[in-house]
């Protein structure tokens, strides 16, 4: 694998087992990424930026075919309401391009991370590697530990 970025360097430094996969550079959704990688689409997760009324945004890591259920997420976090920013706002909040937003690229940036509990059915999942065209396969427990995430039922099939 020739792509090296801050995410792969971070994983290497933490001696975390992972596999990196190069994808086409255009923005692919999680379902398209699963097809490209020839893996079950339930195992490919996407990161959705959500906003609270006040405070730092929350990263929701959910299965590719799902949408964030803002009511479930708000309830899980003890918030009154959660909002979805526009794609442009999400890019401004994270400093990353849509299609490349990853909790691994935003460690130490103050984002709270919630991983949909569907991930717990798998040993490993695939998530963005922090840039378009890079996908990372790693252990669910490793991901949760590295990004200090909690698991919750926060999404539904659209």
C-alpha positions in Angstrom: 0.0 0.0 0.0 1.6 3.2 -1.1 -0.7 5.8 0.5 0.7 7.2 3.7 -1.0 10.0 5.6 -1.5 11.1 9.2 -4.0 8.3 9.8 -1.7 5.5 8.7 1.3 7.1 10.5 -0.9 7.3 13.7 -1.9 3.7 13.4 1.6 2.6 12.8 2.9 4.6 15.8 0.2 2.9 18.0 1.2 -0.5 16.5 -2.5 -1.0 15.5 -3.2 -3.8 13.0 -4.9 -2.4 9.9 -5.1 -2.7 6.2 -5.2 0.4 3.9 -7.0 0.3 0.6 -6.7 2.7 -2.3 -10.0 3.7 -3.9 -10.7 6.0 -6.8 -10.0 9.6 -5.8 -13.6 10.9 -6.5 -16.1 10.9 -3.6 -17.4 7.4 -3.1 -20.2 6.6 -0.7 -19.8 3.6 1.7 -21.9 1.4 -0.5 -19.8 2.1 -3.6 -16.7 1.6 -1.5 -17.9 -1.8 -0.4 -18.6 -2.7 -4.1 -15.1 -1.5 -5.1 -13.5 -3.4 -2.3 -15.7 -6.5 -2.9 -16.6 -6.7 0.8 -20.1 -6.9 2.5 -21.6 -3.4 2.5 -22.8 -3.9 6.2 -19.1 -3.8 7.1 -18.3 -0.5 5.5 -19.1 2.5 7.8 -19.3 6.2 7.0 -18.6 9.1 9.3 -21.4 11.7 9.6 -20.7 15.1 11.3 -23.6 16.2 13.5 -24.0 19.4 15.5 -25.3 20.0 19.0 -27.1 23.2 20.1 -23.9 24.2 21.9 -20.5 22.7 21.9 -18.3 20.6 19.7 -19.8 18.5 16.8 -20.2 14.8 17.2 -19.0 12.2 14.7 -21.5 9.4 14.1 -19.9 6.3 12.6 -22.8 4.4 10.9 -23.3 1.6 8.4 -23.2 2.7 4.8 -26.8 2.2 3.9 -28.0 3.9 7.1 -28.8 7.5 8.0 -28.2 9.1 11.4 -31.3 9.1 13.5 -30.9 12.5 15.0 -33.6 11.8 17.7 -31.8 8.6 18.8 -28.4 10.3 18.7 -29.7 13.3 20.8 -31.3 10.9 23.3 -28.1 8.8 23.5 -26.0 11.9 24.2 -28.5 13.5 26.6 -29.0 16.5 24.2 -32.3 18.2 23.3 -31.6 18.3 19.6 -29.0 17.4 17.1 -28.6 18.9 13.6 -27.0 17.8 10.3 -24.7 20.5 8.9 -24.5 20.9 5.1 -21.6 19.1 3.4 -19.7 22.3 3.1 -20.2 23.1 6.9 -19.0 19.5 7.7 -15.9 20.1 5.7 -15.3 23.5 7.4 -15.9 22.0 10.9 -13.5 19.1 10.3 -11.0 20.5 7.8 -11.5 17.3 5.7 -13.2 16.7 2.4 -16.6 15.0 2.4 -15.8 11.4 1.5 -12.6 11.5 3.5 -14.0 12.5 7.0 -12.7 10.0 9.5 -12.6 9.9 13.3 -9.0 8.6 13.0 -8.1 11.9 11.3 -9.7 14.0 14.0 -8.2 12.5 17.1 -7.3 15.3 19.6 -9.6 17.8 17.9 -12.2 17.5 20.6 -14.9 15.6 18.6 -17.0 13.1 20.5 -17.4 9.8 18.5 -20.4 7.5 18.6 -20.2 4.3 16.7 -23.5 2.6 15.7 -23.9 -0.6 17.8 -24.2 -2.5 14.5 -20.4 -2.4 14.3 -20.2 -4.7 17.3 -21.4 -7.6 15.1 -18.0 -7.5 13.3 -14.4 -8.2 14.3 -13.3 -5.5 11.8 -15.0 -2.7 9.8 -13.9 -0.4 7.0 -13.9 3.4 7.5 -12.4 6.3 5.7 -8.7 6.8 6.1 -9.0 10.6 6.4 -8.8 11.5 2.7 -10.8 10.6 -0.4 -9.4 7.5 -2.0 -8.2 5.8 1.2 -10.2 3.3 3.2 -8.9 1.5 6.4 -9.9 -1.9 7.6 -9.3 -2.3 11.4 -10.7 -3.9 14.4 -13.9 -2.4 15.9 -12.4 -2.6 19.4 -9.2 -0.9 18.2 -11.2 1.9 16.5 -13.4 2.5 19.6 -10.3 2.5 21.9 -8.2 4.8 19.6 -11.0 7.5 19.2 -12.5 7.0 22.7 -15.9 6.2 21.2 -19.0 4.8 22.7 -21.4 2.5 21.0 -25.1 3.3 20.6 -28.1 2.7 18.4 -28.0 5.9 16.5 -29.0 5.1 12.9 -31.7 3.5 10.8 -32.0 2.2 7.3 -33.4 5.0 5.1 
